[in-house]
């Protein structure tokens, strides 16, 4: 049995999923997702509640991604695969514009780093998914993604962020292989895009590519053959208790994948959801076995981790996001997560 990816050789330690653009509800209602400087501060470093002094780092890497965007008419379009409302090139550019907004998202993270005791933090960017309905054959699909990536790198190069942000690479947004040939083949597209990513350098270092498929997604265990440098597996057990966290951890351990830890704003008011998150933390600290008796190691200490903590929710009590709300409310779970992130046992 192979172990998790080596933390010593991994391009990532603790990856925070940072949602931008729009999430689009099942009823088609768009929900705006954006980040400001103060939102990032409790995600970058930890302050000792007793002394008020900085005593540790929180997340080491930030993945900026959007699931949807609005077109010029204000209609929702999907950046991940969607048969009825896939985003086109102009909408891909609108997604890029969101990433580069002044005082928000990437710029806000840079401002937060400059206000923190950190020197720099790592950044990853999600690539929009090229739906054949919009972009045509696989060569056109590949070219569209590579063109978007190159345009992003050109815009990045114009920003004075060298002191605060380190661009490490790109993320494949679609969480499973969908088109599997012969007419269209996601494998062929992904391999070509990953080769293009690896041909680019930033500050003299080749860019990397990452992926986060869900448990039993099509092609989940082919991540290395597809050309990714690192992949994390989503257990989905937080959202669907019928899913097995143990089975996902065994699969991650067996396939040298990182583990995604999942929660959302529900942990602040729903005891069942809070208990499910705590189960992730217990499994991460101790390891365990699945129903077949196959074992997995303690991913808290041994594995790079990705953190899904939901996007922004706009309600009658204002704008809320799970991790930020835990900090703002003084919830002891925020302290527990700090210790987990740093491979420590809470006192």
Number of C-alpha atoms within 10 A of each C-alpha: 11 11 18 25 21 15 15 11 8 13 18 21 20 19 21 23 19 25 24 25 25 26 23 19 10 7 6 11 12 19 19 18 22 21 20 17 19 14 20 22 19 20 19 21 19 21 15 11 11 6 8 9 10 13 12 16 18 20 24 18 25 27 21 21 24 28 22 28 29 21 16 10 6 9 13 23 24 25 28 21 21 13 10 9 15 21 29 21 15 11 21 24 17 18 25 21 14 19 22 18 13 12 14 19 25 26 22 22 27 24 21 22 22 17 13 17 14 14 11 19 19 18 20 24 24 22 25 30 24 28 23 18 14 14 18 12 16 20 13 15 22 21 16 20 23 18 12 17 21 15 14 18 15 11 13 15 12 8 10 11 18 13 12 19 22 17 22 23 23 25 22 22 21 20 19 19 16 15 16 13 11 6 9 18 16 23 20 15 22 20 18 20 26 22 16 17 21 19 11 15 15 13 10 7 11 13 20 23 24 23 22 24 23 18 24 14 15 15 18 24 20 14 23 16 11 20 20 23 18 21 28 27 29 27 26 19 22 24 14 10 11 9 14 17 24 21 21 23 33 25 25 29 25 17 22 23 29 30 27 28 23 19 23 19 21 15 21 16 9 10 11 12 19 18 13 20 19 18 15 23 20 15 19 23 19 13 19 19 16 16 9 7 9 15 19 26 21 19 25 23 18 19 27 25 25 26 19 19 21 18 24 24 16 13 8 6 7 8 10 17 18 21 24 19 17 20 16 13 10 11 12 10 16 20 18 16 18 21 19 19 20 16 15 14 10 10 5
